[in-house]
Amino acid sequence: MEAIQVEIEQKLHDLCTNTSSDFSAYANVDQETHTIRWEYAYGFTNNRFKNMVIRPGKGLSGSVVRFGITMILDIDTPNRQQTRLQYPIMLAENLVSAVAVPVHVNGKVAGVLLIGSRTEVKYTTEQIELLKKTASEFAEIKK
């Protein structure tokens, strides 16, 4: 197993542990084709995430890439049950709550880092800040 893959998988494991999440994943943005693919995950229940190809602006990761912002879908989100149905990663992994942040490399969104829970939770500011800190660590790996 490649050293970078081991490092990424360890960071995803640590994210789940430190945020009390059931699932964590990293999606890479292909700058040439403008597609997004989930490449690494921890806590997955099936491999469907590996087959997802998302366009910027579509789905949870696509919104993060298109707008370069953090997306939070948790107990405080209005119409969260209907909203989650629009996000393939949440359906594939049966996630009820999630937070996704952009991974910036050289001024562009190069990836998306996500944590999710299969139960209704409210992600705290500390958990979101840890996710953002980990995203900056992913940016260093991806350079």
N, C-alpha and C positions, 0 to 999 in steps of 0.2 A: 504494500500500500504506500502510495506517495506521501511524503512528509507533510505537504500542504493539506492533503485530504485528511490526514490524521489530526492536524491542528484545527481544521475547520470543524470536523466532527466533534472534537473535544469542546470547542467553544459553543457549539449547538447544545451539547449535553449540559454544559455549565449554565447556559441560559435557562434551560428548562428547570434545572435544580434551583437556581437563584431567583427565579421569578415565579416559582410554583406553577409552571405551565406544563401542559401535556405534550406539546408539539413545538418544534422550532425548525426553521428552514431558511435556506439561502437560495435566491433566484439570481441568475446572471442575465445581464442585458447584452445582447449581441448588437453592437453598434452598427454593423453593416446591414443586417436584415431588420433591425428594430423589433426584434422579438425577445420575449422574456421566457426563460425556462428555469424551473425549480431544479437545482443540481444536487443540493445536499439537504438532508433532513434528519431529525432525531425525533423519536417517539411516534413514527408513522405507523399506521395500521395496515396500509397496503402500498403498492408502488404506483398508483395512478398519478401521483404528483409528477412523476418523471416524464409522463407523456404529454403534459400540459404545455402548450405553446400559446403565450399571451401577447397581445399587442398593447403598446402604450395607450392608456386611457380605458382599457377593458379590465374588469376584475379588480381585486384589491391591489395586487402588485402593479398592474398597469396604471392605476391611479397614482400610486406612489411614484412611479417612474415619470409619468407625464407631468405631474405637478411638483415633484420633488419635495413632498411633504410627508409628515407622519400621518398615518391613518389609524384610527382607533375605533374598534367595534366591540363595545362591551355593554355591561348592564345599563349604562347611562345613554346609550345610543337609541334615539327614537326609531321605532319600526325595525328594530334589530333583527327580528325573526324573518321579515321579508327581505331586508337588506342582505343578510348573509346568503340568501338563495342566489344572489347575483355573483357570488364569488366562488369559483370552482374549487379553489384550494380548501375553502371552509366546508364545502359539501363533501369533497373527497375524503377529508379527514374528520368529518363530523364535528367541526369546531363551532362553538357557540360564541366565543369571545376571541378577539385577536388584536394585535398591534403590529403594524408593519412600518418600517423606516427605510429611507433611502440610504444606499451606500455610495458616497461620492468619491470619485477618483478623477483627478485632474479637472475639476469643475463640472463634471458630468455625472449623471446618475448611472453607475455601472452595475448596480445590483439592488436587491431588496432583502432585508432581513426581517423575519416574521417570528413572533411567538403566538401561541394560541392555546386555548383551553376548551375542553369538551363539556365544561360546566359554565354556568353564568358567573362571571367574576367582574370586578372593577379593577382594572390595572392601576396601580399607584404611580405617582410621579417618579418615585425611586425606581420602580421596575422599568418604566419607560426610559428614564435616563440611563439605566444599565444597558438597555437595548441599544440606545444611541451610541453609548461608549463602545459597545461591542461592534457596532456598525463601522465605527472609525478604525477599529482593529482589523476588520475585514478589508477595509480600504487599503491598509498597509500590506496585507497579504496579497491583494489583487494587483498591486502596482507592478 
